[in-house]
Amino acid sequence: MMYTIVDVEGNGGEFRDERITEIAIYKFDGRQIVDQFISLINPEADITQFVQKLTGITPKMVRTAPKFHEVAKRIVEITEGTTLIGHNIDFDYRMLRQSFKRLGYTYKINTLDTIQLAKKLIPEAESYSLGKLVKSLGIPVTDRHRASGDARATLELFKLLMSKDSNNEIIQHQFNETNA
């Protein structure tokens, strides 16, 4: 099975009108990263002050970044035939689907959420927020609230979850449940 671990940062816009400001995708074959795509994205919209503070992504940084339509083909190519994995994948998947919908394209892919998997495989965790969970597991995280840092932490978390699910039963069950 081939996986793509994704993290997107948004501009903090209204629900269903948010725009992507940064994306990181790591293609993972179960053992190692075989491809990656990391880019700032010009959201063609304002970035809220809150998000600027949280992520450090400013309008100036994205001014010359590619617009979503310029990276859409690469996103489709790197994720095609994979299972898309994220920490709270519903957010990242919704952001991607919205962005593709604006281009008149329906983006559909199987997904897995590391929050749901962690709840089953690490039931004793105090918190399932990415920062607190990876810290409690001793997974180093750099560039918190930036796409590549969060995606790398999610990838390391997924590797750990895979090792805890030696028969692949829980991941398979979650996959079937999510993508029914």
N, C-alpha and C positions, 0 to 999 in steps of 0.2 A: 504494500500500500504506500502511496506517495502522499505527503502532506505539504500544505503551505501554511506557515504560521504568519499571521497578519496582525498588524496594529496600525490603526489610523488615528490621526489627531484631527479634530474638527475646529471650526472657527467660532463655535459657541452660538451659532445662529438659532433661530426658532426651530422647534421640532419639525422635522420633515423639510426644513429649508436650510439645514446645516450644510456646510461645504467642507470638503477635505482640505487640510493645509499641509499634511505630511502623511506619507505611507511607507511602511516597511513590510516586505514579504520575504520570508526565508523558505525556500523549497527544501524539504527534508525527507530523506528516503528511509527514515527509521534508524539510521546510524549517523549520517552526516549531512551537512548543508550541501546541496548540489547546485543551487542557483540562488541568487538574491536580487532584490530590487528595492532600492531605498531612494526616496526623492521627496523634497519639498514640493508642494503643489500650490499654484496660484489659485486661491479660492474664488477669485473674481467677485469678492464680497468682503465686507469688513470682518475683522477679527476682534472679538470682544476683549475688553481690558482684562477681564478675569482669565480668559484663555491665554492672553499674552503673558500674564504673570505666571500662570501655571506651567506653560510649556516653554516660554521664552521665545516663541515664534512670533515675530513682528511683521507688520505689513511690508516693511522694507526688505526683510528676508525673502518674502515670497513674490515680490514684485517681478523679478526676472525668472522665477521658477516656471516650469512648464504648466500649462493648464491641463485639467483632467483629460480632455479629449486627446491631448498629445501623448499621454501615457496609458490610455485605456487599452490599446492593443497589447502592450507589454504585460499589463495586469492579467488580461485574458490568457495570454500565452503561458505565463509562469504558473497560473493557478489551474489551467485546464487539466482535467483528469485527476485532480487531487482532492483531498478533503481539506477544507479551510478551517484552521484552528485559531482561536483567539481567547483571550481572557475577557469574558462577557462578549462573546462573538456576535450576539444580536446587534450590538451597537455598530461594530465594524461592518458587518454584513449589510445592515440597513443603510449605512453611509455609502457603501459601494453600490448597492442596488439603486439608491436615489441618484447617484452620480451617473450611472450608466443609463438610467431611465431618462435623464435630461438629454442624453444623446440619442434617445429612441431605441435603446438596446436593452433587452431583458437579460439580466445577469443572474444565472441560477447555478448553485453549487452546493454540494453536501458540506455540512458544517459540524464541528465539535466544539464544545465550550469547556475550557480547562477549569472554570469554576465548578460546573456540574461534576466533572470527573474528580476534582479535588475533594468535593464534599463526600463522594463515595469512597475514595481511596485514602483520604487523610481526614477521617471524621473527627479527629481530636483537635484539628486546627482551631485556633482562637479567632482567626479572621480569614476571610477568603479574598480580601482586597489584594491585588497583585503585590503591592509594596510590602505589606505586612506578612503575607503568606511566604513569599520567596525569602524574606529576611529570616523568618522562623525556620526555614528549611536550609539556611546557609547558602542560598543561591545568590551570587553577587549580582547587583543590578547597577548599571551605570546609565546615566542620562534618563532618569525617571521622568515620565510624562513627555518623552520624545519617542517617536515611532520605533526607531531602531533599538533603543535601549529596552523599551517595554516588550517588543517582539522577541528580542534575544532572551529576556528573562522568562517569557512565556514558553519559548522553545526549551529552555533548560528545565522548566517546570514540567512540560509535557514529557520530556525524556525520563524524568524522575517518576512520573505517573505511569509511564509505560513499563518501567522496571518493577513497580509495585503490582502491576496487573500482569503477572507472568503468563497467565493463560489467555490474555487478551479478551477475557470474558466481559469485563466491566466496560472497557472502551467500545467493544463491539455492540454490547447492549445499548449503551448511550448513543452510539452512532445510529443504530436501528430505530431507537425511540425518536431521535431528533430529525431523522431524514425519512420518516415513514410517509 
